[in-house]
Amino acid sequence: MALFKKRTVGKPGEWYYCLEHKKVEEGPDCPGKDRFGPYASPEEARHAMETAAERNLQWENDPRWHDAPAGGGTDED
């Protein structure tokens, strides 16, 4: 018998998008490593993948995150 139960973090009323099951779930149904969230509503959770794609695109185009040398030169000549 285990002394401590392994709990999944989260609360009912919080919405998540489960990457494993590809669906919106309320509360702590799946492990944190398999989900995005929490979101305030099921509608926000439903668009989690689109939100992540938009944020990734913003980060990819943010000049503060590029390792290119100052002056815009590249090493690929």
N, C-alpha and C positions, 0 to 999 in steps of 0.2 A: 504494500500500500504506500502510495506516494504521500509525503508529508505536505508538499505544496503542489497545488494544481497549476498547470501552465495556463495562463490567461492571455487572451488576445486583448490588446489595448483598444479602447473605444467605448462609446456609450450609445445606448438606444437614442434615436433622434438625430444622430449624426449619420450622414450618408457618405458612402464610399463607392468607388468603381473598382471592382475586383478584376485584376489582370488575368487571373487563372480561369475564372468562370465567364469573363467578358460580360458582366452584368452589374447593375446597380444593387447595392445591398445596404440595409440599415443596420447600424451598430457593429459590434465586433464579431462578424461571422467568419472572416478569414484573417490569416496572419498579416501583420503590417507590411511584410516584404512583398505581399501579393496584391496590394491595393493602393489606390490614390485617394487622398482625402484627409480629413473630413471636409465635406461640403455642407452648406446650409440647407440644401434642398435636393430632392432626387433629380430634378432637372439639371442642376449644376453638375451633379455626379455623372449624369448621362453624357455630358459633353466633356468629360475629363480628358479623353484622348485628343480631342480638338484643341482644348486649352493647353495641354502639354506640347502639342506640335507648334502652336502659335508662340509659346514661350521659348521653345528651342530655337525657332527661327529668329526671334528677337535677340537671343543670346549669341547666336552665330553671327549676326550682323552688328553686334555691339563692339566698337573698336577697342573698348577697354579690356576685352577678353582675348584679343589676338596676340600671339607671340611673335608676330612679324617685326623685324627691326624697324626703328623709326626711319622714315623716308620712303616706305612702301616697297622697298626692294625685296626680291625673293631669291632663294638659293637655287631655284630650278631653271637654270639657263642652259 
